[in-house]
Amino acid sequence: MKLSSALSFSLLLATAQEAIAFTPSSSLATQKKTQKIPSFSISPLLASSSDVEESTDDRRGFLTKVLGGAAATGIVANGISVQGPSPYMPPVNSLNDKLIVITGGNTGLGLESAKRLATAGATIVLTSRSVEKGERAVQSVKDYVMEQTGQANDNIYTLPLDLCNLESVKSFPEKLKNSPAFQNRQSIDVLMNNAGVMAVPDLQITQDGYEKTFQSNHLGHFALTAGLEPLLNPNGSRVVNVSSMAHLIASKGLDMENLNGEKDYQPWNAYGLSKLENILFTKELQKRADEAGKKITAVALHPGAVRTDLPRYIVGEDKFVSMQDAQPSAADILKLLPAFYFTKSVDRGASTQIYLSAFQGGSEENVKGKFFFNMKDMKLNPAALDMEKAKDLWKVSEDMAGIKFNL
């Protein structure tokens, strides 16, 4: 479902107005009709000696304005906090010599990242499970660049990749080397591990025999990074892993005996664990790269709760897909109201991964192995700093993927 910013704002205003008008003793119909706050015992406290003759309606109107102003202030303040800084746009031509691979680049944060990085002149290879969707995304990126700059960037490509199929993952590096994107280049400057799934409602097993969230969000990207590492620019590259603050769901740390939901599967627990795995992978990759003398900067990030993900799980996967080309019902809109207020727009949500993929954030030493949110380094909890678990996860991931990831 796609709603314009104006519609989103209108819906939020309507919600705020209803909240301001709400009283426990009045029905919804009465609230809409009167749009007034009853004069509870607080009203006399607000009146001075000169207000004795003031009408009850005036006092109610005054209180409504006071409460309305407070609510509006809270809404604006919270909105600013949730939305974060303005969208980051790398300068035009600042990435002319860079090649950036983006997984899941056909939609959401990946597509938005591709657009803005391409506007800065980067050569983009976006992956998609569907060739058709990938090709549509390529055209969308090209159209965006022309619209923004008046110049064409024809160095936008797509390649098929299914992270839930290790055969597809392992064959990807060779496909990339033989693609037009590599005709005049020999290396990758940025690998953005962006694709993933969120809170899959039931336990689903991939054709490789692994839980879907685990393989989509961690194992597939682990194996992909291993395969592409020899192609990373030896003079300096970045591996940008899109994680989430949802890693805090797994505050007790990884249960190495339940990576696949063998003992217990809960949708949000599985998602939180996969996001913790993204961070631990980032930490261990950085440690090993440094020990090997490789000029690789690995960094993880939280994009924020972004409107690309939440609606499909609030409304339901099947209905969400059908709503792309249909008019949502009033009930569906009501379900989504919190998502529009308490989430970021895609252009803001993509800013941190774009920022990091544009080699921002200060010196590489200031970025290596860190976790960013709203384009700033954030402290992590102990579970995300557990290097023993990071080492164990690396070894288990090698065994599960059937590879050796040596740097």
C-alpha positions in Angstrom: 0.0 0.0 0.0 1.3 3.4 -0.9 0.1 6.5 0.9 1.3 10.0 0.1 2.9 12.1 2.8 -0.1 14.4 2.7 -2.5 11.6 3.3 -0.3 10.2 6.1 -0.2 13.6 7.7 -4.0 14.0 7.4 -4.6 10.6 9.0 -2.3 11.6 11.9 -4.0 14.9 12.4 -7.4 13.1 12.5 -6.0 10.7 15.0 -4.6 13.5 17.2 -7.9 15.4 17.0 -9.8 12.3 18.1 -7.4 11.8 21.0 -7.8 15.3 22.1 -11.6 15.1 22.0 -11.7 11.7 23.8 -13.5 11.4 27.2 -14.2 8.1 29.0 -17.9 8.9 29.4 -18.7 10.0 25.9 -19.3 7.9 22.8 -17.3 8.3 19.6 -20.3 9.8 17.9 -20.7 12.4 20.7 -17.0 13.2 20.5 -17.1 13.9 16.8 -20.2 16.0 17.3 -19.1 18.2 20.2 -15.3 18.1 19.9 -15.1 19.4 23.5 -13.5 18.3 26.7 -15.9 18.1 29.6 -15.2 20.5 32.5 -13.8 18.0 35.1 -12.9 19.2 38.6 -9.7 20.7 37.1 -11.6 23.5 35.4 -12.3 25.6 38.5 -8.6 25.3 39.3 -7.8 27.1 36.1 -10.2 29.9 36.7 -9.1 33.2 38.5 -11.4 35.5 40.4 -12.1 37.5 37.2 -13.3 34.3 35.5 -16.4 33.8 37.7 -18.7 35.1 35.0 -17.0 33.1 32.2 -19.2 30.7 30.5 -18.8 26.9 30.8 -18.3 26.7 27.0 -15.4 29.2 27.2 -13.7 27.3 29.9 -14.1 24.1 28.0 -12.7 25.8 24.9 -9.7 27.1 26.8 -9.0 23.7 28.3 -9.4 22.1 24.9 -6.8 24.5 23.5 -4.4 23.8 26.4 -4.7 20.0 26.1 -4.6 20.3 22.3 -1.5 22.4 22.4 0.2 19.9 24.8 -0.8 17.0 22.6 0.4 18.7 19.4 3.7 19.6 21.1 4.1 15.9 22.1 3.2 14.7 18.6 5.7 17.0 17.0 8.5 16.3 19.4 8.0 12.5 19.2 7.7 12.7 15.4 11.1 14.5 15.2 12.7 11.8 17.4 11.2 9.0 15.4 11.9 10.5 12.0 15.5 11.4 12.6 17.6 13.8 10.5 16.8 14.9 7.0 17.5 12.4 4.2 21.2 12.2 3.3 22.0 12.8 -0.3 25.7 12.2 -1.4 26.9 15.0 -3.7 26.5 14.5 -7.4 29.6 12.8 -9.0 31.1 12.1 -5.6 31.0 8.3 -6.2 31.8 8.2 -9.9 34.6 5.6 -9.5 32.7 3.3 -7.1 30.9 0.0 -7.6 28.3 -0.8 -5.1 26.4 -4.1 -4.8 23.1 -4.0 -2.9 21.2 -7.1 -2.0 17.4 -6.7 -2.1 17.8 -3.6 -4.2 14.5 -3.9 -6.0 12.4 -2.5 -3.2 12.3 -0.5 0.0 15.5 0.6 1.6 17.6 -1.1 -1.0 15.9 0.6 -3.9 16.1 4.0 -2.2 19.8 3.4 -1.5 20.4 2.5 -5.2 18.7 5.7 -6.4 20.6 8.1 -4.2 24.0 6.4 -4.6 23.5 6.2 -8.4 22.7 10.0 -8.3 26.2 10.5 -6.9 27.6 8.6 -9.9 28.1 5.1 -8.5 27.9 2.0 -10.6 25.1 0.0 -9.0 24.4 -3.8 -9.0 21.2 -4.5 -7.3 20.0 -8.0 -6.6 16.5 -9.4 -6.7 15.1 -12.9 -6.6 13.0 -11.9 -9.6 14.7 -10.9 -12.8 11.6 -9.0 -13.9 11.4 -7.0 -10.6 15.1 -6.3 -10.8 14.8 -4.9 -14.3 11.9 -2.6 -13.2 14.1 -1.4 -10.3 16.9 -0.6 -12.7 14.7 1.5 -14.8 13.3 3.2 -11.7 16.8 4.1 -10.6 17.7 5.5 -14.0 14.6 7.6 -14.1 15.3 9.0 -10.7 18.8 9.9 -11.6 17.7 11.7 -14.7 15.0 13.5 -12.7 17.3 14.6 -10.0 20.4 15.6 -12.1 19.3 15.9 -15.7 22.1 13.5 -16.5 22.0 9.8 -17.3 23.7 7.1 -15.3 23.5 3.9 -17.4 25.8 2.0 -15.1 22.8 0.4 -13.2 22.5 -3.4 -13.4 20.6 -6.2 -11.8 21.5 -9.8 -11.1 19.3 -12.6 -9.6 20.1 -13.7 -6.1 18.1 -15.9 -3.7 19.6 -15.8 -0.2 17.5 -18.8 0.7 19.3 -20.9 -1.9 23.0 -21.4 -1.1 23.6 -22.6 -4.7 22.3 -19.2 -5.9 24.5 -17.4 -3.4 27.7 -19.4 -4.3 27.2 -18.8 -8.0 26.7 -15.1 -7.6 30.4 -14.0 -7.6 31.0 -15.6 -11.0 27.9 -14.1 -12.4 29.0 -10.7 -11.2 32.5 -11.1 -12.7 30.9 -11.9 -16.0 28.4 -9.1 -15.9 28.6 -5.8 -17.8 29.2 -4.1 -14.4 32.6 -5.7 -14.3 33.6 -5.0 -17.9 35.7 -1.9 -16.9 36.2 -2.7 -13.2 38.1 -5.3 -11.2 36.7 -4.8 -7.7 33.7 -3.9 -5.5 33.9 -0.8 -3.4 30.8 -1.4 -1.2 28.8 -4.5 -0.4 25.5 -3.5 1.2 23.9 -6.6 2.8 20.4 -5.1 2.9 17.9 -7.8 2.0 16.0 -9.7 4.7 12.7 -10.8 6.1 11.0 -9.8 9.3 8.9 -11.8 11.8 7.9 -14.7 9.5 4.7 -15.8 11.2 5.5 -19.5 11.3 8.5 -21.8 11.2 9.6 -22.1 7.5 12.5 -24.2 6.3 14.5 -23.3 3.2 15.5 -25.8 0.5 18.9 -25.9 2.3 17.2 -27.1 5.5 17.5 -23.9 7.5 15.0 -21.6 9.2 14.0 -18.8 6.8 14.8 -15.8 8.9 18.2 -17.2 9.9 19.2 -17.9 6.3 17.7 -14.8 4.7 19.1 -12.3 7.3 22.4 -13.9 8.3 23.6 -17.2 6.7 22.9 -16.1 3.1 24.8 -12.8 3.6 27.6 -14.6 5.4 28.1 -16.9 2.5 27.7 -14.1 0.0 30.3 -11.9 1.7 32.7 -14.9 1.8 32.3 -15.4 -2.0 32.7 -11.7 -2.8 35.5 -10.9 -0.4 38.2 -11.7 -3.0 36.6 -9.1 -5.3 36.5 -6.3 -2.7 38.8 -3.3 -3.5 42.2 -4.1 -1.9 42.8 -0.3 -1.6 39.7 0.0 0.7 36.2 -1.2 0.8 33.2 -1.3 3.0 30.8 -4.1 4.0 27.6 -2.4 5.2 25.3 -4.7 7.1 21.7 -3.6 7.7 20.9 -4.7 11.2 18.3 -3.3 13.6 17.7 -2.2 17.2 15.6 -5.3 17.3 18.8 -7.1 18.3 17.8 -6.0 21.8 15.0 -8.6 21.7 17.9 -11.1 22.0 19.4 -9.3 25.0 20.3 -12.6 26.6 22.6 -13.4 23.7 22.7 -16.1 21.0 21.5 -19.6 21.8 23.8 -21.6 19.6 21.6 -24.6 20.0 18.5 -22.8 18.6 19.8 -20.9 15.5 17.3 -22.7 13.4 14.4 -22.6 15.9 15.2 -26.3 16.7 14.0 -25.9 20.3 11.6 -23.0 19.9 10.4 -20.7 17.2 8.9 -17.3 17.9 8.7 -14.8 14.9 10.0 -11.7 16.7 12.6 -13.7 18.7 13.9 -15.1 15.4 14.1 -11.6 13.9 15.8 -10.2 16.9 18.4 -13.0 16.9 19.1 -12.5 13.2 19.8 -8.8 13.8 22.1 -9.7 16.6 23.9 -12.1 14.3 24.3 -9.3 11.8 26.2 -7.3 14.4 28.3 -10.2 15.7 29.2 -11.0 12.1 30.2 -7.4 11.5 32.4 -7.5 14.6 34.1 -10.7 13.8 34.6 -9.8 10.1 36.3 -6.5 11.2 38.5 -8.4 13.7 39.6 -10.9 11.1 40.1 -8.3 8.3 42.3 -6.3 10.7 44.4 -9.3 11.7 44.8 -10.2 8.0 45.9 -6.7 7.1 42.9 -6.3 4.7 41.6 -2.8 4.1 38.0 -3.8 4.8 35.7 -1.6 6.9 32.7 -3.6 8.2 29.9 -1.6 9.8 26.4 -2.4 11.0 23.4 -0.1 11.3 19.8 0.4 12.4 17.7 2.2 9.8 14.9 2.8 12.2 11.4 1.3 12.0 10.7 2.0 8.4 7.4 1.8 6.5 8.7 -0.7 4.0 8.4 -3.6 6.6 5.8 -3.1 9.2 2.6 -2.9 7.1 2.9 -6.3 5.6 3.0 -7.9 9.1 0.3 -5.7 10.6 -2.2 -6.2 7.8 -1.0 -9.6 6.7 1.3 -10.7 3.9 -1.3 -11.7 1.4 -3.5 -8.7 1.9 -0.5 -6.4 1.8 0.5 -7.6 -1.6 -3.0 -7.2 -3.0 -3.2 -3.7 -1.5 -0.3 -2.5 -3.7 -2.8 -2.0 -6.5 -6.0 -1.7 -4.6 -7.8 0.7 -2.3 -7.3 -0.2 1.3 -10.3 -0.6 3.6 -10.9 1.8 6.5 -10.1 -1.1 8.9 -6.7 -1.6 7.2 -5.9 2.1 7.4 -6.7 2.1 11.1 -4.4 -0.8 11.6 -1.6 1.1 9.8 -2.1 4.4 11.6 0.5 3.7 14.3 3.0 2.6 11.6 2.8 6.0 9.9 3.4 7.9 13.0 5.9 5.7 14.8 7.9 4.9 11.8 10.2 6.6 9.3 9.6 7.2 5.7 11.8 5.2 3.3 13.9 8.2 2.3 14.8 9.0 5.9 15.2 5.3 6.8 17.7 4.7 4.1 19.9 7.6 5.0 22.3 5.8 7.4 23.1 3.0 4.9 23.5 5.5 2.1 25.7 7.7 4.4 28.0 4.8 5.2 28.1 3.5 1.6 29.2 6.9 0.5 32.3 6.5 2.7 31.0 9.0 5.3 31.3 8.8 9.1 34.9 10.1 9.5 38.1 8.1 9.2 37.8 4.3 8.6 39.1 3.8 12.2 36.0 5.7 13.4 33.7 3.4 11.5 35.3 0.0 11.7 33.1 -2.6 13.5 30.7 0.1 14.8 26.9 0.3 14.9 25.2 3.4 13.5 21.8 4.9 13.8 20.7 8.2 12.4 24.2 8.5 10.9 25.9 8.4 14.4 27.8 5.7 16.2 25.8 4.0 19.0 26.8 2.0 22.0 25.9 -1.7 22.0 24.7 -3.9 24.8 26.9 -6.8 26.1 25.2 -9.5 24.0 26.2 -7.5 20.8 29.8 -7.3 22.1 30.3 -11.0 22.9 33.3 -11.8 20.7 33.3 -15.5 21.9 29.8 -15.9 20.5 30.9 -14.0 17.4 33.7 -16.5 16.9 31.4 -19.4 17.5 28.8 -18.0 15.1 31.4 -17.6 12.3 32.5 -21.3 12.7 28.9 -22.6 12.8 28.0 -20.4 9.7 30.9 -21.9 7.8 29.8 -25.4 8.6 26.1 -24.7 7.7 27.0 -22.9 4.4 29.6 -25.5 3.5 32.3 -23.0 3.0 35.6 -21.7 4.5 35.6 -17.9 5.0 39.3 -17.2 5.2 40.7 -13.7 4.9 
